[in-house]
Amino acid sequence: MAAIEQRKPVGCTMGITICPKHGRSSFVETCQHAGREIEQGKVPAGHDLALLGHLFVCDTCFDQPGFDRFADLAEMPVEKAIDDERWQLYEAACDRLEGREAFCLHCVRELGSSLDP
């Protein structure tokens, strides 16, 4: 797994990974099931929750903590989403995901995923 680095540009926090192939890159965080698929060179099936970054979860993990209740937060402007009362519930659901992994977003896209960098 590539190293994860935190940088603080002008008032916000942004995570990047240092990929051996792509250098500095955005990353996608996954549940353990989607991560296993990526490690096997497969495009995982599931849901991309692009809220201040990418969290990709399989259908099972999406349903169990109820991520469906938060999916529309990704469609809101960031300022409005983080003020929504569901934001803390979303963060708590993320914290309950076991075995989360991070992958270079460009590497995942090369597998054929439609995730946007």
Beta strands, then each sheet from edge to edge (+ up, - down):
strand 1: 3-7
strand 2: 14-19
strand 3: 23-25
strand 4: 27-30
strand 5: 47-50
strand 6: 54-57
strand 7: 101-104
sheet 1: 1+ 2- 3+
sheet 2: 5+ 6- 4- 7+
end
